[in-house]
Amino acid sequence: MLSLPSRYPAGSAKQLIQLLTGLETPAGGRGTDTGLLVHNVGTAYAAHRALRHDRPLISRIVTVSGGAVPEPRNLEVPIGALAADLLTYCGGVSDERARLLMGGPMMGQPLPGPQVPVIKGTNGILALTPDEIGEAGEPSPCIRCGRCVEACPMGLLPLELSKRARGEDWEGIQALGLNDCMSCGSCAYVCPSHIPLPQYFAYARGMLAAQRREEQKARRTRELMEQRQARFERQERAKAEAAAQRRAARKQRATVLEEDED
């Protein structure tokens, strides 16, 4: 058994592999490319119950916490349960200004409201008070101090990624390793200019995903048009062959009649 320092975000699969074995996951690859597979405790337990006890994954252990939660708890809840019900069970939300997050304080996604269901990947519901959130301040121009580069656990260049995201240079941002970004938020946390770097990266991912969908749609439309054209061509060939056969049959009958008359 090995112990690791509690340093964020050392809990991700790629960082664990590097810390424990010294193997680095190649750019654009997965942890399995190193020959190792990382499972968290929840996944291992779910696999055990499914294989040994025929129990499907129908529940999650969810941490309900934050300064606005009177009674923080770890709860086992069914998938599909509403965040509102979990918060109510833990005493409700004591501060109306609280920000609701699904996930952790760094990588969690803001919720539009408490009427959001627990999904397979939900590990926490946080209700953070304004004091816990802190005032990030208004974003200002990048001063290229390099702190985001030092903080990035994946060795990326967040300042250059955000520059290309703002310029909608999708090829450039992919070439700089956008797919390797784990959205940990470390770059934004240390940025003295308060630039929302992860939001830029999320925007870029969304635009790239939309671009891929459009390309797939165009490719599918092109394939359907080619299939339609090929079908029409087969029909025209079949018609031409049938007409040729009819002409040949008429000619043969005419020849037979002439021979009979002779």
ABEGO torsion letter per residue (X at the ends): XBBBBBBOBAABAAAAAAAAAGBBBBBGBBAAAAGBBBBBAAAAAAAAAAAAAGBBBABBBBBBBEAABABBBBBBBBBGBBAAAAAAAAGEBABAABBBBBEBAAABBBBAEABBBBBAABABBBBBBAAAAEBAEBBBBBAGAGAAAAABAAGBBAAAAAAAAAAGBAAAAAAAGAAABAGAGAAAAABAAGBBAAAAAAAAAAAAAAAAAAAAAAAAAAAAAAAAAAAAAAAAAAAAAAAAAAAAAAAAAAAAAAAAAX
